[in-house]
Amino acid sequence: MMVQETTCDVPLWVIESSVPGRVGPAHALASRFDCSFRRMRDLSNAEAGWRPPRLMLTSGIGAGLAGLALRRRFGAPVVHCSSGRLATALTGGRPFDAVILPLMHRSSRASTHIIPVLGPLTIVSAELCKRARRLWIERLEHLPEPRVAVVLDAGEGLTPAEADAAARRLGLMVQDYRGSVLLSVSEGVPEGIADVFIEALGSCYKLVWRHGEPDDNPTLGFIGCANAVVVYGGRAVTLAETAATDLPVFLGHVPGRFGQNNRMARALVSNGYARIFDSDFSPWPREALDEAGRVASLLRTRFGL
């Protein structure tokens, strides 16, 4: 459960250099502690008379530096959620008390301060997907099963020919199963590629949402109400979010087609979180990916929270 407080007497402070309104990795991590936390926006308000936090979580270089400055004032440990190689290469995990480093940015440099994670920390969890299902099921339960949630992402570009071939294959399989497609077209996907993909799905029963449409983003609702998920061109955050469900998750491309996210795609497959899309949508025993929850548990033990 995520609880955000506006008072000073809270055990966690979250400082992020991110786009206003967006949830960054430090915020996602804080949400797994099941306790109150404060998102620090105006650091000038951090008065010396405040009761110090027991832990500060930061993401972004500017936020990391601000956290270190506050540690000098309050003495609380700082855990930095790194989103790239640069900060870790410069510090080797220091001077932070711990650095969370995703697999695709991991280096061979060893440090007890570095906590490796499979992918970006995300607010999405199996529980959040179940909550989305409760919100969306009345609107989607008329669609025939199996419902296949499809995420067309902008992580690695598809050519029109590749988009056409992938969608035709998917559409024919869904028709064979007498199911339906719940398609989300993510931000950054070229309009022409999206058009080709949607057209090539053919006459299978489908519901389509494109980024930028006035409706609420239904992607989590689609996933929550689906029987399986297929991802095309996944960015790292998309791969992490789709693997957070306990549904069967399939990669529309073989690893090698995910650009800088190839290491993560391979890791998802090798650890049983995803499979390459082949001939059916059958489930297999798997746990939902929740690196934020795992790291929160580790930090609770390490810092005695």
BALOBA-1460 file (C-alpha; in Angstrom, 3 decimals):
// residues 305
<rec num="1" residu="m" x="0.000" y="0.000" z="0.000"/>
<rec num="2" residu="m" x="1.322" y="3.431" z="-0.914"/>
<rec num="3" residu="v" x="0.919" y="6.227" z="1.635"/>
<rec num="4" residu="q" x="2.249" y="9.705" z="0.942"/>
<rec num="5" residu="e" x="2.403" y="12.175" z="3.819"/>
<rec num="6" residu="t" x="2.861" y="15.927" z="3.840"/>
<rec num="7" residu="t" x="4.029" y="16.145" z="7.470"/>
<rec num="8" residu="c" x="7.653" y="16.096" z="8.602"/>
<rec num="9" residu="d" x="7.485" y="13.114" z="10.960"/>
<rec num="10" residu="v" x="7.719" y="10.310" z="8.389"/>
<rec num="11" residu="p" x="10.359" y="7.559" z="8.128"/>
<rec num="12" residu="l" x="11.055" y="7.869" z="4.379"/>
<rec num="13" residu="w" x="11.922" y="10.859" z="2.229"/>
<rec num="14" residu="v" x="11.818" y="10.591" z="-1.576"/>
<rec num="15" residu="i" x="13.800" y="13.054" z="-3.717"/>
<rec num="16" residu="e" x="13.600" y="12.771" z="-7.498"/>
<rec num="17" residu="s" x="14.893" y="14.727" z="-10.482"/>
<rec num="18" residu="s" x="12.035" y="13.757" z="-12.771"/>
<rec num="19" residu="v" x="9.259" y="15.214" z="-14.854"/>
<rec num="20" residu="p" x="6.605" y="16.647" z="-12.494"/>
<rec num="21" residu="g" x="3.682" y="14.277" z="-12.063"/>
<rec num="22" residu="r" x="5.592" y="11.155" z="-13.081"/>
<rec num="23" residu="v" x="6.468" y="8.357" z="-10.710"/>
<rec num="24" residu="g" x="10.209" y="7.688" z="-10.698"/>
<rec num="25" residu="p" x="12.102" y="4.654" z="-9.376"/>
<rec num="26" residu="a" x="12.636" y="6.129" z="-5.897"/>
<rec num="27" residu="h" x="8.888" y="6.736" z="-5.566"/>
<rec num="28" residu="a" x="8.182" y="3.209" z="-6.837"/>
<rec num="29" residu="l" x="10.582" y="1.778" z="-4.265"/>
<rec num="30" residu="a" x="9.067" y="3.830" z="-1.437"/>
<rec num="31" residu="s" x="5.611" y="2.498" z="-2.293"/>
<rec num="32" residu="r" x="6.730" y="-1.043" z="-1.351"/>
<rec num="33" residu="f" x="7.693" y="-0.140" z="2.236"/>
<rec num="34" residu="d" x="4.050" y="-0.010" z="3.422"/>
<rec num="35" residu="c" x="4.721" y="3.102" z="5.484"/>
<rec num="36" residu="s" x="4.370" y="6.849" z="5.155"/>
<rec num="37" residu="f" x="6.806" y="8.742" z="2.952"/>
<rec num="38" residu="r" x="7.336" y="12.328" z="1.932"/>
<rec num="39" residu="r" x="8.122" y="13.444" z="-1.616"/>
<rec num="40" residu="m" x="10.532" y="16.323" z="-1.262"/>
<rec num="41" residu="r" x="9.930" y="19.051" z="-3.825"/>
<rec num="42" residu="d" x="11.164" y="22.212" z="-2.142"/>
<rec num="43" residu="l" x="14.304" y="21.238" z="-0.219"/>
<rec num="44" residu="s" x="14.556" y="24.692" z="1.289"/>
<rec num="45" residu="n" x="11.692" y="23.641" z="3.552"/>
<rec num="46" residu="a" x="13.783" y="20.879" z="5.128"/>
<rec num="47" residu="e" x="14.356" y="22.757" z="8.349"/>
<rec num="48" residu="a" x="16.982" y="21.660" z="10.848"/>
<rec num="49" residu="g" x="14.265" y="21.333" z="13.501"/>
<rec num="50" residu="w" x="12.480" y="18.574" z="11.608"/>
<rec num="51" residu="r" x="12.694" y="15.052" z="12.896"/>
<rec num="52" residu="p" x="15.126" y="13.388" z="10.479"/>
<rec num="53" residu="p" x="13.972" y="10.510" z="8.271"/>
<rec num="54" residu="r" x="15.274" y="7.014" z="8.816"/>
<rec num="55" residu="l" x="16.061" y="6.606" z="5.127"/>
<rec num="56" residu="m" x="16.214" y="8.808" z="2.011"/>
<rec num="57" residu="l" x="15.565" y="7.432" z="-1.480"/>
<rec num="58" residu="t" x="16.797" y="9.430" z="-4.483"/>
<rec num="59" residu="s" x="16.777" y="9.164" z="-8.275"/>
<rec num="60" residu="g" x="18.389" y="11.519" z="-10.766"/>
<rec num="61" residu="i" x="21.837" y="13.091" z="-10.382"/>
<rec num="62" residu="g" x="20.521" y="16.360" z="-8.956"/>
<rec num="63" residu="a" x="18.328" y="14.526" z="-6.447"/>
<rec num="64" residu="g" x="21.242" y="12.288" z="-5.458"/>
<rec num="65" residu="l" x="23.412" y="15.303" z="-4.679"/>
<rec num="66" residu="a" x="20.555" y="16.884" z="-2.713"/>
<rec num="67" residu="g" x="20.157" y="13.679" z="-0.717"/>
<rec num="68" residu="l" x="23.853" y="13.680" z="0.163"/>
<rec num="69" residu="a" x="23.586" y="17.299" z="1.314"/>
<rec num="70" residu="l" x="20.628" y="16.415" z="3.537"/>
<rec num="71" residu="r" x="22.517" y="13.414" z="4.926"/>
<rec num="72" residu="r" x="25.176" y="15.819" z="6.198"/>
<rec num="73" residu="r" x="22.442" y="17.736" z="8.010"/>
<rec num="74" residu="f" x="20.320" y="14.872" z="9.289"/>
<rec num="75" residu="g" x="22.593" y="11.831" z="9.324"/>
<rec num="76" residu="a" x="20.072" y="9.572" z="7.560"/>
<rec num="77" residu="p" x="21.373" y="7.034" z="5.005"/>
<rec num="78" residu="v" x="20.818" y="7.690" z="1.287"/>
<rec num="79" residu="v" x="19.894" y="4.992" z="-1.246"/>
<rec num="80" residu="h" x="20.209" y="6.126" z="-4.872"/>
<rec num="81" residu="c" x="18.162" y="4.551" z="-7.672"/>
<rec num="82" residu="s" x="20.436" y="4.867" z="-10.698"/>
<rec num="83" residu="s" x="18.958" y="5.051" z="-14.195"/>
<rec num="84" residu="g" x="22.250" y="4.954" z="-16.081"/>
<rec num="85" residu="r" x="25.902" y="3.942" z="-16.061"/>
<rec num="86" residu="l" x="27.328" y="7.412" z="-15.487"/>
<rec num="87" residu="a" x="26.510" y="7.946" z="-11.806"/>
<rec num="88" residu="t" x="27.631" y="4.463" z="-10.841"/>
<rec num="89" residu="a" x="30.789" y="4.625" z="-12.957"/>
<rec num="90" residu="l" x="31.751" y="7.869" z="-11.232"/>
<rec num="91" residu="t" x="31.001" y="6.708" z="-7.700"/>
<rec num="92" residu="g" x="31.260" y="2.892" z="-7.746"/>
<rec num="93" residu="g" x="28.239" y="3.029" z="-5.485"/>
<rec num="94" residu="r" x="29.849" y="5.599" z="-3.219"/>
<rec num="95" residu="p" x="29.309" y="8.025" z="-1.555"/>
<rec num="96" residu="f" x="25.734" y="6.686" z="-1.285"/>
<rec num="97" residu="d" x="24.891" y="4.100" z="1.328"/>
<rec num="98" residu="a" x="23.525" y="1.915" z="-1.475"/>
<rec num="99" residu="v" x="22.888" y="2.218" z="-5.216"/>
<rec num="100" residu="i" x="20.123" y="0.346" z="-7.059"/>
<rec num="101" residu="l" x="21.437" y="-0.516" z="-10.533"/>
<rec num="102" residu="p" x="19.343" y="-2.106" z="-13.344"/>
<rec num="103" residu="l" x="20.779" y="-5.019" z="-15.272"/>
<rec num="104" residu="m" x="21.144" y="-3.177" z="-18.598"/>
<rec num="105" residu="h" x="23.401" y="-0.558" z="-16.931"/>
<rec num="106" residu="r" x="25.393" y="-2.978" z="-14.804"/>
<rec num="107" residu="s" x="29.183" y="-2.939" z="-15.117"/>
<rec num="108" residu="s" x="31.763" y="-5.508" z="-14.082"/>
<rec num="109" residu="r" x="32.869" y="-3.275" z="-11.244"/>
<rec num="110" residu="a" x="32.081" y="-4.963" z="-7.935"/>
<rec num="111" residu="s" x="30.910" y="-3.033" z="-4.882"/>
<rec num="112" residu="t" x="29.025" y="-4.012" z="-1.759"/>
<rec num="113" residu="h" x="27.140" y="-0.730" z="-2.149"/>
<rec num="114" residu="i" x="25.554" y="-1.794" z="-5.458"/>
<rec num="115" residu="i" x="22.265" y="-3.717" z="-5.370"/>
<rec num="116" residu="p" x="21.561" y="-5.180" z="-8.840"/>
<rec num="117" residu="v" x="17.979" y="-5.402" z="-10.100"/>
<rec num="118" residu="l" x="16.595" y="-7.064" z="-13.206"/>
<rec num="119" residu="g" x="15.071" y="-3.898" z="-14.665"/>
<rec num="120" residu="p" x="13.838" y="-0.401" z="-13.799"/>
<rec num="121" residu="l" x="11.884" y="-0.169" z="-10.553"/>
<rec num="122" residu="t" x="8.244" y="0.438" z="-11.374"/>
<rec num="123" residu="i" x="5.070" y="1.295" z="-9.508"/>
<rec num="124" residu="v" x="3.279" y="-1.526" z="-11.346"/>
<rec num="125" residu="s" x="2.785" y="-4.729" z="-9.375"/>
<rec num="126" residu="a" x="0.580" y="-7.820" z="-9.507"/>
<rec num="127" residu="e" x="-1.644" y="-6.182" z="-6.911"/>
<rec num="128" residu="l" x="-1.994" y="-3.024" z="-9.008"/>
<rec num="129" residu="c" x="-2.962" y="-5.167" z="-12.028"/>
<rec num="130" residu="k" x="-5.647" y="-6.877" z="-9.923"/>
<rec num="131" residu="r" x="-6.938" y="-3.474" z="-8.856"/>
<rec num="132" residu="a" x="-7.041" y="-2.391" z="-12.510"/>
<rec num="133" residu="r" x="-9.044" y="-5.510" z="-13.334"/>
<rec num="134" residu="r" x="-11.687" y="-4.571" z="-10.763"/>
<rec num="135" residu="l" x="-11.958" y="-1.114" z="-12.344"/>
<rec num="136" residu="w" x="-12.095" y="-2.278" z="-15.977"/>
<rec num="137" residu="i" x="-13.778" y="-5.681" z="-16.014"/>
<rec num="138" residu="e" x="-17.311" y="-4.335" z="-16.457"/>
<rec num="139" residu="r" x="-16.198" y="-2.517" z="-19.619"/>
<rec num="140" residu="l" x="-14.229" y="-5.445" z="-21.032"/>
<rec num="141" residu="e" x="-15.965" y="-8.617" z="-19.888"/>
<rec num="142" residu="h" x="-18.067" y="-8.759" z="-23.095"/>
<rec num="143" residu="l" x="-14.898" y="-9.410" z="-25.137"/>
<rec num="144" residu="p" x="-14.376" y="-13.092" z="-25.997"/>
<rec num="145" residu="e" x="-11.708" y="-15.082" z="-24.190"/>
<rec num="146" residu="p" x="-8.876" y="-15.665" z="-24.333"/>
<rec num="147" residu="r" x="-8.261" y="-11.948" z="-24.169"/>
<rec num="148" residu="v" x="-4.732" y="-11.130" z="-25.295"/>
<rec num="149" residu="a" x="-3.335" y="-7.787" z="-24.101"/>
<rec num="150" residu="v" x="-0.875" y="-6.522" z="-26.723"/>
<rec num="151" residu="v" x="1.578" y="-3.676" z="-26.086"/>
<rec num="152" residu="l" x="3.059" y="-2.134" z="-29.240"/>
<rec num="153" residu="d" x="5.963" y="-0.166" z="-27.827"/>
<rec num="154" residu="a" x="8.691" y="2.103" z="-29.170"/>
<rec num="155" residu="g" x="11.683" y="0.393" z="-27.617"/>
<rec num="156" residu="e" x="13.023" y="-0.973" z="-30.889"/>
<rec num="157" residu="g" x="11.744" y="0.084" z="-34.298"/>
<rec num="158" residu="l" x="9.721" y="-2.235" z="-36.497"/>
<rec num="159" residu="t" x="9.758" y="-1.918" z="-40.252"/>
<rec num="160" residu="p" x="6.335" y="-1.846" z="-41.938"/>
<rec num="161" residu="a" x="6.972" y="-5.358" z="-43.290"/>
<rec num="162" residu="e" x="7.859" y="-6.674" z="-39.827"/>
<rec num="163" residu="a" x="4.825" y="-5.009" z="-38.243"/>
<rec num="164" residu="d" x="2.590" y="-6.493" z="-40.932"/>
<rec num="165" residu="a" x="3.978" y="-10.025" z="-40.529"/>
<rec num="166" residu="a" x="3.846" y="-9.940" z="-36.721"/>
<rec num="167" residu="a" x="0.271" y="-8.665" z="-36.575"/>
<rec num="168" residu="r" x="-0.997" y="-11.106" z="-39.235"/>
<rec num="169" residu="r" x="0.418" y="-14.035" z="-37.301"/>
<rec num="170" residu="l" x="-1.051" y="-12.764" z="-34.035"/>
<rec num="171" residu="g" x="-4.456" y="-12.029" z="-35.570"/>
<rec num="172" residu="l" x="-4.746" y="-15.499" z="-37.123"/>
<rec num="173" residu="m" x="-3.848" y="-17.163" z="-33.825"/>
<rec num="174" residu="v" x="-6.418" y="-15.129" z="-31.909"/>
<rec num="175" residu="q" x="-9.030" y="-16.048" z="-34.525"/>
<rec num="176" residu="d" x="-8.140" y="-19.731" z="-34.131"/>
<rec num="177" residu="y" x="-8.644" y="-19.411" z="-30.377"/>
<rec num="178" residu="r" x="-11.867" y="-17.412" z="-30.925"/>
<rec num="179" residu="g" x="-10.485" y="-14.764" z="-28.588"/>
<rec num="180" residu="s" x="-9.851" y="-11.024" z="-28.755"/>
<rec num="181" residu="v" x="-6.982" y="-8.537" z="-28.840"/>
<rec num="182" residu="l" x="-6.708" y="-5.591" z="-26.436"/>
<rec num="183" residu="l" x="-4.081" y="-3.427" z="-28.129"/>
<rec num="184" residu="s" x="-2.250" y="-0.476" z="-26.542"/>
<rec num="185" residu="v" x="-0.069" y="1.622" z="-28.851"/>
<rec num="186" residu="s" x="2.527" y="3.361" z="-26.693"/>
<rec num="187" residu="e" x="4.022" y="6.838" z="-26.963"/>
<rec num="188" residu="g" x="6.661" y="7.140" z="-29.664"/>
<rec num="189" residu="v" x="5.364" y="4.440" z="-32.010"/>
<rec num="190" residu="p" x="5.280" y="5.928" z="-35.548"/>
<rec num="191" residu="e" x="1.746" y="6.429" z="-36.799"/>
<rec num="192" residu="g" x="2.450" y="4.492" z="-39.985"/>
<rec num="193" residu="i" x="3.713" y="1.447" z="-38.067"/>
<rec num="194" residu="a" x="0.674" y="1.517" z="-35.801"/>
<rec num="195" residu="d" x="-1.646" y="1.739" z="-38.825"/>
<rec num="196" residu="v" x="0.033" y="-1.235" z="-40.505"/>
<rec num="197" residu="f" x="-0.090" y="-3.323" z="-37.332"/>
<rec num="198" residu="i" x="-3.764" y="-2.609" z="-36.658"/>
<rec num="199" residu="e" x="-4.768" y="-3.277" z="-40.255"/>
<rec num="200" residu="a" x="-2.808" y="-6.555" z="-40.361"/>
<rec num="201" residu="l" x="-4.660" y="-7.906" z="-37.313"/>
<rec num="202" residu="g" x="-7.431" y="-8.546" z="-39.817"/>
<rec num="203" residu="s" x="-10.917" y="-9.512" z="-38.768"/>
<rec num="204" residu="c" x="-10.084" y="-10.819" z="-35.297"/>
<rec num="205" residu="y" x="-12.096" y="-9.213" z="-32.495"/>
<rec num="206" residu="k" x="-10.010" y="-6.275" z="-31.289"/>
<rec num="207" residu="l" x="-10.098" y="-3.162" z="-29.139"/>
<rec num="208" residu="v" x="-7.452" y="-0.513" z="-29.859"/>
<rec num="209" residu="w" x="-6.148" y="2.424" z="-27.839"/>
<rec num="210" residu="r" x="-3.413" y="4.788" z="-29.062"/>
<rec num="211" residu="h" x="-1.325" y="7.072" z="-26.915"/>
<rec num="212" residu="g" x="-2.676" y="10.597" z="-27.124"/>
<rec num="213" residu="e" x="-6.329" y="9.651" z="-27.378"/>
<rec num="214" residu="p" x="-8.550" y="11.550" z="-24.940"/>
<rec num="215" residu="d" x="-9.606" y="8.470" z="-22.961"/>
<rec num="216" residu="d" x="-7.772" y="7.274" z="-19.864"/>
<rec num="217" residu="n" x="-4.822" y="5.016" z="-20.622"/>
<rec num="218" residu="p" x="-6.343" y="1.526" z="-20.381"/>
<rec num="219" residu="t" x="-3.111" y="-0.488" z="-20.642"/>
<rec num="220" residu="l" x="-3.171" y="-1.735" z="-17.039"/>
<rec num="221" residu="g" x="-6.887" y="-2.455" z="-17.367"/>
<rec num="222" residu="f" x="-6.244" y="-4.406" z="-20.571"/>
<rec num="223" residu="i" x="-3.537" y="-6.434" z="-18.832"/>
<rec num="224" residu="g" x="-5.616" y="-6.947" z="-15.710"/>
<rec num="225" residu="c" x="-8.540" y="-8.332" z="-17.732"/>
<rec num="226" residu="a" x="-6.436" y="-10.421" z="-20.124"/>
<rec num="227" residu="n" x="-5.460" y="-14.068" z="-20.156"/>
<rec num="228" residu="a" x="-2.029" y="-13.404" z="-21.701"/>
<rec num="229" residu="v" x="0.243" y="-10.491" z="-22.670"/>
<rec num="230" residu="v" x="2.355" y="-10.035" z="-25.825"/>
<rec num="231" residu="v" x="4.938" y="-7.212" z="-26.051"/>
<rec num="232" residu="y" x="6.423" y="-5.875" z="-29.302"/>
<rec num="233" residu="g" x="9.443" y="-3.549" z="-29.218"/>
<rec num="234" residu="g" x="9.483" y="-3.238" z="-25.455"/>
<rec num="235" residu="r" x="11.407" y="-0.510" z="-23.682"/>
<rec num="236" residu="a" x="12.967" y="-1.524" z="-20.368"/>
<rec num="237" residu="v" x="10.166" y="-0.005" z="-18.300"/>
<rec num="238" residu="t" x="7.526" y="-1.695" z="-20.471"/>
<rec num="239" residu="l" x="9.229" y="-5.068" z="-20.071"/>
<rec num="240" residu="a" x="9.376" y="-4.573" z="-16.289"/>
<rec num="241" residu="e" x="5.731" y="-3.491" z="-16.056"/>
<rec num="242" residu="t" x="4.340" y="-6.350" z="-18.140"/>
<rec num="243" residu="a" x="6.453" y="-8.906" z="-16.247"/>
<rec num="244" residu="a" x="4.948" y="-7.562" z="-12.998"/>
<rec num="245" residu="t" x="1.714" y="-9.434" z="-13.736"/>
<rec num="246" residu="d" x="1.345" y="-13.136" z="-12.974"/>
<rec num="247" residu="l" x="-0.127" y="-13.792" z="-16.439"/>
<rec num="248" residu="p" x="1.844" y="-15.549" z="-19.192"/>
<rec num="249" residu="v" x="3.976" y="-12.834" z="-20.811"/>
<rec num="250" residu="f" x="5.358" y="-13.278" z="-24.324"/>
<rec num="251" residu="l" x="7.986" y="-11.286" z="-26.219"/>
<rec num="252" residu="g" x="6.992" y="-10.673" z="-29.814"/>
<rec num="253" residu="h" x="10.688" y="-10.591" z="-30.835"/>
<rec num="254" residu="v" x="13.521" y="-12.914" z="-29.959"/>
<rec num="255" residu="p" x="16.218" y="-11.302" z="-27.775"/>
<rec num="256" residu="g" x="18.583" y="-9.526" z="-30.109"/>
<rec num="257" residu="r" x="15.806" y="-7.269" z="-31.368"/>
<rec num="258" residu="f" x="15.457" y="-5.180" z="-28.198"/>
<rec num="259" residu="g" x="18.405" y="-2.818" z="-28.703"/>
<rec num="260" residu="q" x="19.915" y="-1.686" z="-25.407"/>
<rec num="261" residu="n" x="17.327" y="-3.780" z="-23.561"/>
<rec num="262" residu="n" x="18.544" y="-7.114" z="-24.951"/>
<rec num="263" residu="r" x="20.157" y="-8.087" z="-21.645"/>
<rec num="264" residu="m" x="16.902" y="-7.539" z="-19.830"/>
<rec num="265" residu="a" x="14.853" y="-9.421" z="-22.440"/>
<rec num="266" residu="r" x="17.225" y="-12.375" z="-22.219"/>
<rec num="267" residu="a" x="17.121" y="-12.293" z="-18.417"/>
<rec num="268" residu="l" x="13.312" y="-12.318" z="-18.389"/>
<rec num="269" residu="v" x="13.305" y="-15.398" z="-20.610"/>
<rec num="270" residu="s" x="16.099" y="-17.230" z="-18.785"/>
<rec num="271" residu="n" x="14.476" y="-16.591" z="-15.386"/>
<rec num="272" residu="g" x="11.042" y="-17.745" z="-16.535"/>
<rec num="273" residu="y" x="9.326" y="-14.353" z="-16.399"/>
<rec num="274" residu="a" x="8.602" y="-14.355" z="-20.156"/>
<rec num="275" residu="r" x="8.720" y="-16.604" z="-23.200"/>
<rec num="276" residu="i" x="9.163" y="-15.968" z="-26.896"/>
<rec num="277" residu="f" x="5.788" y="-15.781" z="-28.662"/>
<rec num="278" residu="d" x="5.406" y="-18.987" z="-30.633"/>
<rec num="279" residu="s" x="2.311" y="-21.065" z="-31.255"/>
<rec num="280" residu="d" x="-0.055" y="-20.618" z="-28.318"/>
<rec num="281" residu="f" x="-0.890" y="-18.565" z="-25.228"/>
<rec num="282" residu="s" x="-0.558" y="-21.384" z="-22.691"/>
<rec num="283" residu="p" x="0.461" y="-20.375" z="-19.152"/>
<rec num="284" residu="w" x="3.347" y="-21.845" z="-17.171"/>
<rec num="285" residu="p" x="4.227" y="-21.623" z="-13.481"/>
<rec num="286" residu="r" x="5.854" y="-18.251" z="-12.862"/>
<rec num="287" residu="e" x="6.036" y="-15.559" z="-10.225"/>
<rec num="288" residu="a" x="5.299" y="-11.924" z="-10.895"/>
<rec num="289" residu="l" x="8.413" y="-9.765" z="-11.204"/>
<rec num="290" residu="d" x="8.622" y="-7.343" z="-8.259"/>
<rec num="291" residu="e" x="12.139" y="-6.025" z="-7.925"/>
<rec num="292" residu="a" x="10.926" y="-2.979" z="-5.984"/>
<rec num="293" residu="g" x="9.339" y="-5.248" z="-3.379"/>
<rec num="294" residu="r" x="12.471" y="-7.414" z="-3.147"/>
<rec num="295" residu="v" x="14.755" y="-4.397" z="-2.726"/>
<rec num="296" residu="a" x="12.430" y="-2.799" z="-0.148"/>
<rec num="297" residu="s" x="12.618" y="-5.984" z="1.937"/>
<rec num="298" residu="l" x="16.408" y="-6.019" z="1.656"/>
<rec num="299" residu="l" x="16.695" y="-2.342" z="2.681"/>
<rec num="300" residu="r" x="14.343" y="-2.810" z="5.635"/>
<rec num="301" residu="t" x="16.726" y="-5.459" z="6.951"/>
<rec num="302" residu="r" x="19.923" y="-3.566" z="6.095"/>
<rec num="303" residu="f" x="18.866" y="-0.290" z="7.715"/>
<rec num="304" residu="g" x="16.700" y="-1.691" z="10.513"/>
<rec num="305" residu="l" x="13.431" y="-0.136" z="9.409"/>
